[in-house]
Amino acid sequence: MAQTPQQQNARSSFQSFFEGWLSRQQSFLDQLLTLSLAPDSPLKMEQQSALIDQVLFHYQQYFQERSRLADDVFLLFSPTWLTSYERALLWIADYKPSLVLHLVDGAVDGLSPEQKAMLERVKDDTRRQERVVTGAMASVQEIPGGPSMLQLARRVGRLIDGEVDELDTALEMLKNAMREVLERADELRVSTSRKVVEILRPSQTVQFLAAAAQFQLGVRSLGKRLDSRFRAGQASSL
């Protein structure tokens, strides 16, 4: 199915947005690290709350902007704005929700026994829901292997009008199923992060958000180096 002008514009718009979003992500990381090292004071507490709200809104903007690509769901599952390494780490078009819990384990200091118990419950629930969504995605991936769609796919280029309509209908059903699974995965990502933030104290949330930004920006930096090395290797072999 050919890209409509609206889809092409949405893709170009998001790629531009994402580059700016990453630049702001780096700025927020610098602020989070600076604030985490500042001495405790009433002013620091106010700054923590304000910065946390800004960073969470920053993530909200990302999901809102990405939702504009819902009609281009195949692209969302293989995003061209990410490096090859970043795409290799994705789970249903983004990182696994349980990654949030791993970041907390590795980056957040001073967790109380009560907090640890609450986080373990969130971890168990998140993993359970991940398995459910993974199962739903596996069912979606079986759709292209259905007999009628396989027959149509084998004959692409030789289809008559009615069969073209049939293939378009089958592809639309696939896209709708993929969108539904992606929405469920995004809901789980957002709800897991929200639960973690509700458990952590502001100073701990600053540590968590800094770790999340460091992970994302670090993976992207590594991915760019790997892609550059691959392209250089290809060029040298010509």
C-alpha positions in Angstrom: 0.0 0.0 0.0 1.5 3.3 -1.1 2.2 6.0 1.4 -0.4 8.8 1.4 0.9 12.5 1.5 -0.5 12.7 5.1 1.5 9.6 6.2 4.7 11.0 4.5 4.2 14.4 6.3 3.6 12.7 9.6 6.7 10.6 9.2 8.9 13.6 8.4 7.4 15.6 11.2 8.0 12.9 13.8 11.6 12.4 12.7 12.2 16.1 13.1 10.4 16.1 16.5 12.4 13.1 17.7 15.8 14.8 17.1 14.6 17.8 19.0 13.2 15.6 21.7 16.5 13.8 22.2 18.3 17.2 22.5 15.9 18.2 25.2 16.4 14.7 26.8 20.1 15.5 27.1 19.3 18.9 28.7 17.0 17.2 31.2 19.7 14.6 32.0 22.2 17.4 32.7 19.7 19.0 35.1 18.8 15.8 36.8 22.5 15.0 37.5 23.2 18.5 38.7 20.2 18.4 41.0 21.1 14.9 42.4 24.4 16.3 43.6 23.0 19.5 45.2 22.9 19.6 49.0 19.5 18.9 50.6 17.4 22.0 51.2 13.8 23.2 50.9 14.7 24.8 47.6 16.1 21.5 46.3 12.8 19.8 47.2 10.9 22.4 45.2 13.3 22.0 42.3 13.0 18.2 42.3 9.2 18.3 42.1 9.3 20.9 39.3 11.9 19.0 37.3 10.2 15.6 37.7 6.9 17.1 36.4 8.8 18.5 33.4 10.6 15.3 32.6 7.3 13.2 32.8 5.6 15.7 30.5 8.5 15.3 28.2 7.9 11.6 27.9 4.1 12.2 27.5 4.9 14.5 24.6 6.9 11.7 22.9 4.0 9.2 23.1 1.5 11.8 22.0 3.6 12.8 19.0 4.2 9.2 18.1 0.5 8.4 18.2 0.2 10.6 15.1 1.8 7.8 13.2 -0.9 5.3 14.1 -1.9 5.0 10.4 1.7 4.0 9.6 1.9 1.2 12.2 4.4 -0.9 10.2 6.9 2.0 10.5 6.3 2.1 14.3 7.5 -1.5 14.5 10.6 -0.8 12.5 11.3 2.9 13.2 13.7 4.5 10.8 14.7 7.2 13.3 16.4 4.7 15.5 19.8 3.0 14.9 20.1 -0.7 14.1 21.2 -1.4 17.6 18.3 0.5 19.1 15.8 -1.4 17.0 17.4 -4.7 18.0 16.5 -4.0 21.6 12.8 -3.1 21.1 9.9 -5.0 22.4 6.7 -4.1 20.5 8.0 -0.8 19.1 9.7 0.4 22.3 11.6 -0.8 25.3 10.2 -3.4 27.7 8.3 -2.0 30.7 10.3 -4.2 33.0 13.4 -2.3 32.0 12.1 0.4 34.3 12.4 -1.9 37.3 16.0 -2.9 36.3 16.9 0.8 36.2 15.5 1.3 39.7 17.5 -1.7 41.0 20.7 -0.4 39.6 20.4 3.4 40.1 18.2 4.2 43.1 19.7 4.5 46.6 18.1 4.2 50.0 15.1 2.1 49.2 13.2 1.1 52.4 12.0 -2.4 53.0 8.5 -1.2 52.2 9.5 0.3 48.9 11.4 -2.8 47.9 8.3 -4.9 48.7 6.1 -2.6 46.7 8.5 -2.6 43.7 8.7 -6.4 43.7 4.9 -6.5 43.4 5.0 -4.1 40.5 7.8 -6.2 38.9 5.7 -9.4 39.2 2.6 -7.7 37.8 4.5 -6.1 35.0 6.2 -9.3 33.9 2.8 -11.1 34.0 1.2 -8.4 31.8 4.3 -8.5 29.5 3.6 -12.2 28.9 0.0 -11.5 28.0 0.9 -8.7 25.5 3.7 -10.9 24.0 1.1 -13.6 23.5 -1.2 -11.2 21.8 1.6 -10.0 19.5 2.4 -13.7 18.7 -1.2 -14.1 17.6 -1.0 -11.0 15.4 2.2 -12.3 13.8 0.3 -15.4 12.6 -2.1 -13.4 10.5 0.2 -13.0 7.5 0.7 -16.7 7.5 -3.0 -17.4 7.0 -3.9 -19.4 3.8 -5.8 -16.7 2.0 -3.2 -14.0 2.7 -0.4 -16.3 1.7 -2.1 -17.0 -1.6 -2.6 -13.3 -2.3 0.9 -12.4 -1.3 2.4 -15.0 -3.7 0.4 -13.4 -6.5 1.2 -9.7 -5.8 1.6 -8.0 -9.2 -0.8 -10.4 -10.9 -3.9 -9.7 -8.8 -7.2 -8.7 -10.4 -9.3 -5.9 -8.9 -11.3 -7.9 -6.5 -8.2 -9.6 -5.2 -6.5 -6.3 -4.7 -9.4 -5.2 -2.5 -9.2 -8.4 -0.6 -5.5 -7.9 0.0 -6.0 -4.3 1.1 -8.7 -5.5 3.5 -6.4 -8.2 5.0 -3.6 -5.7 5.4 -6.0 -3.2 7.1 -7.0 -6.0 9.5 -3.4 -6.7 10.3 -2.6 -3.0 10.9 -5.6 -2.7 13.2 -4.5 -5.7 15.2 -0.9 -4.4 15.5 -2.2 -0.9 16.6 -4.2 -2.6 19.3 -1.3 -4.5 20.6 1.0 -1.5 20.5 -1.6 0.5 22.5 -1.6 -2.2 25.1 2.2 -2.2 25.3 2.3 1.5 25.6 -0.3 1.5 28.3 1.8 -1.0 30.2 5.0 1.1 29.7 3.3 4.2 31.0 1.5 2.6 33.9 4.7 0.8 35.1 6.6 4.1 35.1 3.8 5.8 36.9 3.6 3.1 39.6 7.4 3.4 40.2 7.3 7.2 40.5 4.5 6.9 43.0 6.6 4.5 45.2 9.9 6.5 45.1 10.7 9.7 47.0 11.4 12.8 44.9 15.2 12.4 45.3 15.0 8.8 44.2 12.8 9.7 41.3 15.5 12.1 40.1 18.0 9.2 40.2 15.6 6.9 38.3 14.8 9.5 35.6 18.5 10.2 35.2 19.3 6.5 34.8 16.5 6.2 32.2 17.9 9.1 30.2 21.5 7.8 30.5 20.4 4.4 29.2 18.5 5.8 26.2 21.1 8.3 25.2 23.9 5.8 25.8 22.3 3.1 23.6 21.7 5.7 20.9 25.3 6.8 21.0 26.6 3.2 20.8 24.1 2.5 18.0 25.4 5.5 15.9 29.0 4.3 16.3 28.1 0.7 15.2 26.1 2.0 12.2 29.0 4.3 11.2 31.5 1.4 11.5 29.2 -0.8 9.4 28.9 1.8 6.7 32.6 2.4 6.7 33.2 -1.4 6.3 30.7 -1.5 3.4 32.5 1.4 1.7 35.9 -0.2 2.0 34.7 -3.4 0.4 33.5 -1.7 -2.7 
